[in-house]
Amino acid sequence: MKGHMMVLQQLARRTLTTTARRQVENKVPQKQKLFQADNGMPVHLKGGAGDAVLYRATMGLTVMGALFVLYELGKAALPRKKE
C-alpha cells in the first residue's frame, strides 16, 4: 500500500512540474490585427465563413422564435368557439 502511495505521489509531482514538449504558437497578435482592422465589417463577422453561418443561424432561430411567440399569443387571445 505504501509503495502505491509513493508511486502516486511521484506521478503527481512529475505531471505538475513537467513542461509541454511542443510549444504552441501564439496567434493572439494575428487575431488582434484581424479583428481591429478597419474594413467596414462588423466585428462579429470578421472571423470568416463560420461566423457568418453562426450569425445567420442565430438570426433565423430568433425570427422563428418571435413568430412562434406571436402565433401562440394570438391563439391564446382568440380561443376557438365551442359548438
N, C-alpha and C positions, 0 to 999 in steps of 0.2 A: 504494500500500500504506500509506504514511504517513497519507494522508488518511482511509483507512478506520479506522486505529487511533485517530486523533483524534476521529472521529465516535463510535466505540465508547466511548472514554473519556468524552466529553461526555454520551453517553446514560446510561452507568453512573452518573456523578455526578448527573445530573438525577433519575434514578429513586430514588436513595438520599436525596436531600435534599428532594424534594417532599412535601408533606403530603396527606393524604386530602382530597378535595373535599367529601365528605359525612361528617359526623360521625355515629358510631354511638351510639345512646342506651345509657347504662349501665343494664343491667337487673339488676345484682347486688343492689342493695338490695331490690327487689321479690322476687327469688328467695330471699334470706335470710329475709325476712319470711314467705314461704310455707312454707319448709322448717323454720323454727324455731317455727311456730305450734303450740300445744299443743291439737290437736284429736283426739287419740286414734288417729290413723292412723300406721302405721309409715312411717319416712322414705323407704323405697324405693317407696312407693305415693303419695307426696304430689305427684308430678309430673303426675298425671292419668291419663287412659284409656290412653295409650301405655305408661306404666309398668306398669299393671295387665296389659296384654296381654303385655308382655315377661316379667313375673313369672310369669304362668300358663304361658306357653310354656316358660320355663326349668324350672319345676317339673314340667311334663308330660314334657319330654325327660329330666329327671333320673330320674323314676319309671320311665319306659320303659327307660332305660338300666340301671337297677338290676335290673329284672325280667329283662331280656335276659341280664345277667351271671349271675343266679341260674339261669336256664334253661340257659345254656351250662355252668355248673359242675355242675348236675345231670346233664346229658348226658355230661359228661366222667367223672363219678364212677360212673355206671351205664351202661357201654357195652352195646350190643346183643350178644346171643349169636349166634355164627355157627353155622349148622346144618350 
